[in-house]
Amino acid sequence: MDKWLWAARFFRTRALAARACGLGRIASNGQPAKAARDVHVGDVWRVKKDTGEFEIEVLLLSEVRGPAAVAQTLYRETEASRELRIKAEEERKSMPHLDAAAAGRPSKRDRREIAQFRGRR
């Protein structure tokens, strides 16, 4: 299973695919799947990733990682899954984005503000 997930480009490495299986993020026909599980045409999988949750049907088998265009022919995503992912993506985009704190050491001005906040001056 981890080899197929890698070949279908769901994960960058087989190790990441195996880890996702071990953490229970991959379900085959409603059952949690292990990395060594055999893949069969017609299986329905649920793949949970940071980018969203996919519900796919296996169309072809492959143990070789090829171009993205070939990888997309290995599976078909269900319409319900596609709609939910698009909706979740739109919600994420509409949320306010918080800028990360400035990298590096605080400036002299920042240190003064921190000291004032802590009540030292």
C-alpha positions in Angstrom: 0.0 0.0 0.0 2.8 2.4 0.8 4.4 1.8 -2.5 1.1 2.5 -4.4 0.5 5.7 -2.4 4.1 6.8 -3.3 3.6 5.9 -6.9 0.3 7.8 -7.1 2.1 10.9 -5.6 0.0 11.2 -2.4 3.3 11.3 -0.5 6.9 12.3 -1.5 8.5 9.3 0.0 7.6 5.7 0.8 8.6 6.4 4.4 6.0 9.1 4.7 3.4 6.9 3.2 4.2 4.1 5.6 4.1 6.5 8.5 0.7 7.7 7.5 -0.5 4.1 7.4 0.9 3.5 10.9 -0.8 6.6 12.3 -4.2 5.5 10.9 -4.5 8.2 8.3 -5.2 5.7 5.5 -8.4 3.5 5.5 -9.1 0.8 2.9 -12.8 -0.1 2.5 -13.5 1.5 5.9 -10.8 -0.4 7.8 -7.5 1.1 9.0 -4.8 -0.1 6.6 -1.2 -1.1 7.2 1.6 -0.2 4.9 2.1 -3.8 3.8 -1.5 -4.3 2.8 -2.2 -5.6 -0.8 -3.8 -3.1 -3.2 -6.6 -4.3 -5.5 -8.4 -2.5 -8.3 -11.7 -1.3 -7.1 -10.7 -0.6 -3.5 -12.1 2.5 -1.9 -9.6 4.4 0.3 -9.8 7.4 2.6 -6.5 9.3 2.7 -6.1 12.1 5.3 -3.4 14.6 4.6 -2.6 18.2 5.7 -4.0 19.5 2.5 -7.3 17.7 2.9 -9.1 14.4 3.0 -9.4 12.3 -0.1 -11.8 9.5 -0.9 -10.5 7.6 -3.9 -11.2 4.5 -5.9 -8.1 2.5 -7.1 -8.3 2.2 -10.9 -4.8 0.8 -11.8 -1.9 -0.7 -10.0 1.7 0.6 -10.1 4.9 0.1 -8.2 6.9 2.7 -10.1 6.7 6.4 -9.5 6.1 8.2 -12.8 5.1 11.6 -14.0 2.2 13.3 -12.3 0.0 12.9 -15.4 0.4 9.1 -15.2 -0.1 9.1 -11.4 -3.5 10.8 -11.8 -4.7 7.9 -13.9 -4.1 5.4 -11.1 -7.2 6.6 -9.1 -10.4 8.5 -9.3 -11.5 10.9 -6.5 -15.2 10.8 -5.6 -17.3 13.9 -6.3 -18.3 14.3 -2.7 -14.7 14.2 -1.6 -13.7 16.8 -4.2 -16.5 19.1 -3.2 -15.6 18.9 0.5 -12.0 19.6 -0.2 -12.8 22.6 -2.3 -15.2 23.9 0.4 -12.6 23.4 3.1 -9.9 25.2 1.0 -12.2 28.2 0.5 -12.9 28.4 4.2 -9.1 28.3 4.9 -8.6 31.1 2.4 -11.3 33.3 4.0 -9.8 33.0 7.5 -7.6 35.9 8.6 -3.9 35.1 8.2 -1.7 35.8 11.1 1.9 36.8 10.2 4.6 34.9 11.9 6.7 36.7 14.5 9.8 38.4 13.3 12.6 36.0 12.9 15.9 36.5 14.8 16.7 38.4 17.9 14.5 41.2 19.1 15.7 44.8 18.4 16.5 47.3 21.2 13.0 48.7 20.8 11.4 45.3 21.0 13.4 44.5 24.2 12.1 47.7 25.7 8.5 46.9 24.8 9.0 43.4 26.3 10.4 44.8 29.5 7.6 47.3 29.8 5.0 44.6 29.2 6.6 42.5 31.9 6.5 45.5 34.3 10.2 46.0 34.7 10.2 49.7 34.0 
